Amino acid sequence: MERKTFYYARVSSKDQNLNRQIREFISRGADERSIFCDKKSGADFEREQYQLLKNGILREGDTLIIKELDRLGRNKTEIKKELEYFKQRGIKIRVLDIPTTMMEVPDGQDWIWDMINNVLIEVLGSIAEQERNKIKSRQREGIDAMETVDGKKKSSRTDNFIGRPQISLPYNWNDYIVKYKNNEISAKECMKNLGLKKTTFYKLLNNYI
């Protein structure tokens, strides 16, 4: 089966210009018929031309060339997922801005491509994990710096409390809890009379007794 090469260009909005990417493809010998373009955000995977390439054009052994790695997606996690998709289907990804991916591999040496793809996927996975941890750390630092009101953190920007809303006690809580503690009624009867689910009942029980 003949192995074919296709090119994919993308910009994030209709106001942006695709010419820079297209010119570079053509300068490297691309036929205009092999170039597919979208003017869509990387967050939107319903990109018409990209989906056409993935689901209708590209076959095992084919090559897809892009200008930059982020043409595949918005962030490292999404890019990693796309690279894994192409790897599983035997489609090579070449990135003009990553010279290693542009190297020519002798026939029968496809293991080199597997190695390159594995390195890209692992590096992107590590970067994505670092970014997630960094975001969580910043969120934690921001929450720790907030004012504490009645035992809960309060945002000075939104004037709202952080976290899940506190569960309010039923108006007749004390009446039935006293009976429950005195073994006059079972936990099940107590929940029924208070109108509480099991998890909510025991959560309130732990917090208020």
C-alpha positions in Angstrom: 0.0 0.0 0.0 1.3 3.4 -0.9 2.3 5.6 2.0 1.1 9.2 1.7 2.0 12.4 3.4 -0.6 15.0 4.5 -0.2 18.4 6.1 -2.4 20.1 8.7 -2.5 23.8 9.5 -4.6 25.5 12.2 -5.2 28.9 13.6 -7.5 29.7 16.6 -9.9 32.2 15.0 -11.3 33.3 11.6 -9.3 36.6 12.0 -6.0 34.8 12.0 -4.1 33.9 8.8 -3.0 30.4 7.7 -0.6 31.6 5.1 2.6 31.3 7.2 2.0 27.6 7.8 0.8 26.8 4.3 3.8 28.6 2.7 6.2 26.5 4.8 4.5 23.3 3.8 4.7 24.2 0.1 8.3 25.2 0.5 9.0 21.6 1.7 7.3 20.2 -1.4 3.7 19.8 -0.3 0.9 19.6 -2.9 -1.9 22.0 -2.0 -4.3 19.1 -2.3 -2.6 17.4 0.6 -2.9 20.4 2.9 -5.9 20.5 5.3 -6.8 23.6 7.3 -9.0 24.7 10.1 -9.8 28.1 11.8 -10.8 26.7 15.1 -9.7 26.9 18.7 -7.5 24.0 19.9 -10.1 23.3 22.6 -12.6 22.4 19.9 -12.1 18.9 18.6 -15.0 19.2 16.2 -12.6 20.7 13.7 -14.0 19.7 10.3 -10.7 19.2 8.4 -8.9 17.6 11.3 -11.7 15.1 11.8 -11.7 14.4 8.1 -8.0 13.6 8.3 -8.4 11.4 11.4 -11.5 9.5 10.4 -11.4 9.5 6.6 -8.0 10.2 5.1 -5.1 9.0 7.1 -4.2 5.3 6.9 -1.6 3.1 8.6 1.9 4.0 7.3 0.9 7.5 6.4 2.6 10.7 7.7 1.0 13.8 9.1 3.1 17.0 9.1 2.3 20.0 11.3 4.2 23.2 11.9 4.0 23.2 15.7 3.0 20.5 18.3 0.2 22.7 19.7 -1.7 22.6 16.3 -3.0 19.2 17.6 -4.6 20.6 20.8 -4.9 23.3 23.4 -2.7 21.8 26.1 -0.1 19.2 26.8 -2.7 16.6 28.0 -4.7 16.9 24.8 -1.6 16.8 22.6 -0.4 13.7 24.3 -3.8 12.0 23.8 -3.7 12.9 20.0 -0.1 11.6 19.7 -1.1 8.3 21.3 -4.1 8.1 18.9 -1.9 8.3 15.9 0.8 6.0 17.3 -1.8 3.3 17.9 -2.9 3.5 14.3 0.7 3.5 12.8 0.5 7.1 11.6 3.8 9.1 11.9 3.7 12.7 13.1 6.4 15.1 11.9 6.7 18.5 13.5 8.6 21.2 11.6 9.6 22.9 14.8 11.0 19.7 16.3 13.8 18.7 14.0 14.2 15.2 15.5 10.8 14.3 14.1 11.8 15.3 10.6 14.7 12.9 10.3 14.6 10.3 7.6 14.4 6.7 8.8 15.7 3.8 6.6 13.2 1.2 5.5 12.8 -1.5 8.1 13.8 0.8 10.9 10.4 1.9 12.1 11.3 1.2 15.7 13.1 4.5 15.6 9.8 6.2 14.9 8.3 4.4 17.8 11.1 5.6 20.0 10.6 9.2 18.9 6.9 9.0 19.5 7.4 7.4 22.9 9.8 10.1 24.0 7.4 12.9 22.8 4.5 11.2 24.6 6.4 10.6 27.9 7.9 14.2 27.9 4.5 15.7 27.3 2.9 13.5 29.9 5.5 14.7 32.5 5.0 18.3 31.5 1.2 17.9 31.8 1.5 16.4 35.2 3.8 19.2 36.4 1.4 21.8 35.1 -1.5 20.1 36.9 0.5 20.0 40.1 1.5 23.6 39.7 -2.1 24.7 39.2 -3.2 22.7 42.3 -0.4 24.2 44.3 -1.3 27.8 43.3 -5.0 27.1 44.1 -4.0 25.7 47.5 -1.8 28.8 48.2 -4.6 31.1 47.2 -7.1 29.4 49.5 -4.6 29.3 52.4 -4.2 33.1 52.0 -8.0 33.8 52.2 -9.7 35.2 55.2 -11.3 32.6 57.5 -14.8 33.3 58.6 -16.7 31.0 61.0 -14.2 28.3 60.2 -14.5 28.6 56.4 -12.3 30.3 53.8 -13.9 33.3 52.2 -12.9 34.9 48.8 -12.3 38.6 49.0 -12.9 38.9 45.3 -16.3 37.2 45.1 -17.3 37.5 48.8 -18.3 33.8 48.6 -17.2 31.0 50.9 -15.0 28.3 49.3 -16.0 24.7 49.3 -19.2 22.8 49.5 -22.2 24.6 51.0 -22.6 23.8 54.7 -25.5 21.4 55.4 -28.2 23.1 57.6 -29.7 21.2 60.6 -33.4 20.3 60.3 -35.5 22.5 62.6 -36.5 19.4 64.6 -33.0 18.0 64.8 -32.6 18.3 68.6 -35.9 16.6 69.4 -35.1 13.4 67.4 -31.4 13.3 68.2 -32.2 13.2 71.9 -34.6 10.3 71.3 -31.9 8.6 69.2 -29.2 9.0 71.9 -31.6 7.7 74.5 -32.3 4.6 72.3 -35.9 5.5 72.1 -35.8 5.4 68.2 -33.6 3.7 65.7 -31.2 5.6 63.3 -33.5 4.6 60.5 -36.6 6.1 62.2 -34.5 9.2 63.1 -33.5 9.7 59.4 -37.1 9.2 58.3 -38.5 11.8 60.7 -35.7 14.3 59.9 -36.1 13.8 56.2 -32.4 13.0 55.8 -30.4 10.5 53.7 -28.1 8.1 55.4 -24.8 9.9 54.4 -26.2 13.3 55.4 -27.5 12.1 58.7 -24.2 10.6 59.8 -22.2 13.5 58.5 -24.4 15.9 60.7 -24.1 13.4 63.6 -20.3 13.5 63.4 -20.2 17.3 63.2 -22.8 18.3 65.8 -22.5 15.6 68.5 
